């Protein structure tokens, strides 16, 4: 019989953090069963810092971000846990009190700007509306603010393009316009959900540079949600790795990328092409598919896809859910895996030799 031990909560930061998420759970009741999209996720973030949340599709990244914005309120979603933003708890906050914060104190760059922007209104009109919702200014003043923001995000001829419709912008320009709308109220927390998906490589780099520059200007805390560890390495201070709606590894970018502790993180890194590497070296994708969020595998949710479960004595990977434990010698690096430290070092060393 499988043993599902309760997860140990490891404090990632003091409760005085600007953003402090504690044991967040977002479950959706369906005819087929309860979908546990987010199941006990905790993390924290300070102003001026960037957290990268990574994982495959279906790992719970975007559902987590929507919970931070309170966008599950009024739906069938069952949300529990705590979300503390600058000393205010958001999960229990009524919708009429959450609405003034949304777009003002916390804002989001959505994955597909063509869908997020309304096709019947000009880009400028939508930025003006986003600004006037939270500021008692005239349309003329708001339009001046919209033009200024379009100029800040690098859109040429902002006085003319403010009158353009979303379909008249290129993909990169639409993403810039979405960033301008997200930042028009100077939010203290900015969430970017796959901000560089479907963009050219050069445009991706420009968008990341733009987010980093604007973060320094506004002093915002930033969450980058992506499946691309390259993006995280470029812009983030810390990394949260999610799998099956749960966090399985967390730490600084340096610790996690230099010495990853979880086989799933190893798989994500090995699936990435490396500039300057051997062109004849084949990528090593993770076998299998992400688990069902209705019926997660027992024990470690990753065990059906893990190539190293045989190195764990007994059948613990199948019967016992691993606890999130601190990695010795680090400040905040934690991981949930039954492999012992020496075995992990041997596996990483072998992988590094093959990569050379």
PEBELVEN-V638001 format. One record per helix or strand. SS is the DSSP state (2 for helix, 1 for strand). FROM is the first residue (numbers start at 1). TO is the last residue. Records with the same first field share a line. If there is no record, write none. Layout:
BEGIN
SS: FROM-TO + FROM-TO
END
This chain:
BEGIN
1: 3-3 + 19-30 + 33-45 + 50-54 + 77-85 + 88-89 + 102-102 + 106-109 + 122-122 + 165-165 + 189-193 + 221-226 + 238-243 + 246-252 + 320-320 + 325-326 + 334-335
2: 61-68 + 95-98 + 113-116 + 123-132 + 139-152 + 158-161 + 166-168 + 171-183 + 201-218 + 229-235 + 253-258 + 263-270 + 303-305 + 309-311 + 316-319 + 341-355
END
